[in-house]
Amino acid sequence: MGKHLVGNHIRRLRFNQDEMTQQQLADLVGVTRQTIVALEKGNYSPSLELAFRIARVFNLPLEEVFFYEDSAKE
């Protein structure tokens, strides 16, 4: 079985949103700044609830904030 990865566009979206800081986003969704750092670096996959809260901050569908990569070889 290959590696699975949930990726995101959070960093780009923050900068497109008046250069929102990691701390501002963290405060809006109820997590620490370190959680946002880990998400942006791809070191952490969010819970479904957190993913929806983040998508709502940017007023976007979940699929426009997060994406799923499957590196499993067929």
Beta strands, then each sheet from edge to edge (+ up, - down):
strand 1: 4-8
strand 2: 66-70
sheet 1: 1+ 2-
end
